[in-house]
């Protein structure tokens, strides 16, 4: 899938977060979305994911010459961000099985595969509300990356991760994100090493 933005802009009241953005996110490419905190990276990620609408311009999702309706595009996207909440009353196993019923996982993947991949021993029957922030972030990343979707959006993926968990995240992306459109919004140089094409949101103010 590719995502096209034409004369795109988003504003809140009288403040433009970005505008006159003409850009193509090509299928299979990896993009680093750059800019300091508060510059609008997360706003653009929410627009790309369909969580926010544009104030002006057009946003198109296309694959194999077919346009996707905006209301259905969530099926084509895996999205992880610190501000996306998990259902904290679920145990880890319940959360994984619930997600697997809602969204198709990668071929030959099951909820049990996800649990093994997370490498969180003795956490299977623990409610997510008792997880540390780093453990919750691992769950969000695994759910996003292991969903069978052609577009992967990761906003500040290393937030709350320790050194070992960062290594786990990078291996996760290298193993399971191949061939998909990947956009990472981050100020962490380690995250941006995973990408090939930079896009600075400050160029569209």
Secondary structure, DSSP 8 states (H G I E B T S, - for coil): -EEEEEEEEEEETTEEEEEEEEEEE-TT-EEEEE--TTSSHHHHHHHHHTSS--SEEEEEEEETTEE--GGGGGGGEEEEETTS---TTSBHHHHHHHHHHHS-BSTT--HHHHHHHHT-TT-TTSBGGGS-HHHHHHHHHHHHHTB--SEEEEESTTTT--HHHHHHHHHHHHHH-TTSEEEEE-S-HHHHTT-SEEEEGGGG-
